[in-house]
């Protein structure tokens, strides 16, 4: 494993002059061709924060996308100090050649570039690559980016401005989902939450980190601007994570954070998703489900849902009510923004408080 610190060019020092290898001993010690990552953290004195923001970029066989990705780093309108920390996870294509080409362009524009990586026969996974890119970086804030995505020019600036006002947050872009490549947080908060899971292929390291962020008292702050072009394609690493794995982790977190403290609840959606949630719950939490609720008259007329897979005798039969007749609290399994405002209007009509009377699971 190696890490190469590309010397920053003409970066003003605190005394007004220009940095050099001799005048900046911290930067001079950043070359770490060997040794453990923990030793590297100590050698580089990361607590001194040489830069305001480090863009964290894990790379594995991303040659097809890197030119556009790195061009978007170059085009950031952020006026404070910025670093790009790249960790190459055993790429076999031309990724490193492209990265080195762009390193020169970025340095010429005042963006410090740190390049690390390994040449093992097999990649060690996204979680490992992200952690290593963070370890070798020196920014006070961390801006996460995937090699197949493209940042809008205002991204770093807007998220940095938000981060200065809100601590203990993971910052994201506008939209209905929390997409990991739009995350931005302070290094201090990241270190407190803990590193990404390094289980490798098939592990939803971003989801696990997000849940740990919430467990530690963190929150999410959304910057309501388009900040990133997210590419969804057949080669994306996200496809290595099974949907069933995501589902199981989501259900487990729901039970841990919400259901284990509720004595009873109603599942809002008597359709496919609501029934699937019920079947996925622990036996203890299944017994807490007092009803399903819906607006579909055919489901309501049926009267109940029978859990045929249950080993109990008689098999559990859960009543189905119209939402106005159901008893809160609710676990809502209805996706937002898909009913032309109909669902949202129904929910608002009940005058309930989110987190107390209902929780979204959709």
URDA-V438397 format. One record per backbone hydrogen bond with DSSP energy under -1.0 kcal/mol. CO is the residue of the C=O (numbers start at 1). NH is the residue of the N-H. Records with the same first field share a line. If there is no record, write none. Layout:
CO: NH, NH
This chain:
2: 117
3: 32
4: 115
11: 19
13: 16
17: 13
20: 24
24: 28
25: 29
27: 30
36: 40
37: 41
38: 42
39: 43
40: 44
41: 46
42: 45
45: 48
46: 49
51: 140
52: 141
53: 83
54: 143
55: 85
56: 145
57: 87
59: 89
62: 65, 66
65: 69
66: 70
67: 71
68: 72
69: 73
70: 74
71: 75
73: 76
81: 53
82: 112
83: 55
84: 114
85: 57
86: 116
87: 59
88: 90, 118
94: 98
95: 99
96: 100
97: 101
98: 102
99: 103
100: 104
101: 105
102: 106
103: 107
104: 108
106: 111
107: 110
112: 84
113: 6
114: 86
115: 4
116: 88
117: 2
118: 90
125: 129
126: 130
127: 131
128: 132
129: 133
130: 134
131: 135
132: 136
134: 137
138: 51
140: 187
141: 54
142: 185
143: 56
146: 149
150: 229
152: 155
153: 77
154: 158
155: 159
156: 160
157: 161
158: 162
159: 163
160: 164
162: 165, 166
168: 219
170: 221
172: 223
179: 182
180: 183
183: 144
184: 171
185: 142
186: 190
187: 191
188: 192
189: 193
190: 194
200: 203
203: 205
204: 208
205: 209
206: 210
207: 211
208: 212
209: 213
210: 214
211: 215
212: 216
213: 218
214: 217
219: 170
221: 172
223: 225
225: 174
227: 152
229: 150
233: 236
236: 239
237: 240
238: 241
242: 246
243: 247
244: 248
245: 249
246: 250
247: 251
248: 252
249: 253
250: 254
251: 255
252: 256
253: 257
254: 258, 259
255: 260
258: 261
259: 262
265: 290
266: 331
267: 269, 293
268: 333
271: 275
272: 276
273: 277
274: 278
275: 279
276: 280
282: 286
283: 287
286: 289
288: 265
291: 267
292: 321
293: 269
294: 323
296: 300
297: 301
298: 302
303: 320
305: 318
306: 308
307: 310
316: 307
318: 305
319: 292
321: 294
322: 325
329: 266
330: 359
331: 268
332: 361
339: 342
341: 345
342: 346
343: 347
344: 348
345: 349
347: 350
348: 351
353: 356, 357
357: 330
358: 355
359: 332
